[in-house]
Amino acid sequence: MDKATTYQKRVNASTQNLSAIRNFVSEHAKEQGFSAQKVADIQLAVDEAYTNIIKHAYNNDSEQVVIINLEFDDDKMIVTLTDHGIGFDVEKYKKPNLQKQIERKKGGGMGVYLMRKLMDEVTYHAKNRKNVLRMCKNKN
Amino acid sequence: MKNFKIDHRTKSGLEVLDLYGELDAHTASQLEDSLKRLINNQKCNIIVNFSELDYIASAGLGVFMAYIEDVRGIGGDIKLTNMNDKVYNVFDLLGFPTLYDILENESEAVEKFLNEN
């Protein structure tokens, strides 16, 4: 069996912590030998996921907590983000229609699309107000 | 915020915003404020220089989506310049290059504005 290395961080749901979370993720991914491009992809996917939790799961309530777990084995990295807020359906994503959003003067709605584009695998489980988003990135 | 900053200057009668650092859901409101201020003052020919911007998340792109119609509605445009590959890649993934002028440098943006007006 492969030996996995794991790291965990519990943080309050605040955009103030975005930069620290990006550093946490990129530091360990770099250390484990991921290429600069892959580190950038992982960093952005986690940023988008965490931002979605703050805005949609917790409605900007910074008292709430998000648990971020990083797991590395020989050929991949698995990031899981766990929250206890309102669940959202990552399966129902579609590519944002930029033209339409611009006409409606609307930003947003791009996070899930980016997460799926940037990571090799994205799954989401919501049960009893516990939401677990799992994203996987292959090393090669 | 420590990790993000915007400077405003003018060049050839155009407004230039220089972005520094990391633009994410925490810092995007600063960009929003700068753009709103320009629009309120009818300053609508805007160049945003990304040369010192290291990172962008979709919240940053969302600001450009939310205000481009207002700017174009008063006869102007927002042209984006000097992006590093990492930042450009995010704009590209979301299909921005077909709807926005993303240019190599400021001189190209200035020239484009002069040809349009």
Interface residues (C-beta under 8 A of the other chain):
Chain A: T15 Q16 L18 S19 R22 A40 Q43 L44 D47 E48 T51 I54 K55 P96 L98 Q99 Q101 I102 E103 K105 K106 G107 G108 M110 G111 Y113 L114 K117 L118
Chain B: N3 E22 D24 A25 H26 Y55 A57 S58 A59 L61 G62 V63 F64 M65 A66 Y67 I68 E69 D70 K86 N89 V90 L93 L94 G95 F96 T98 L99
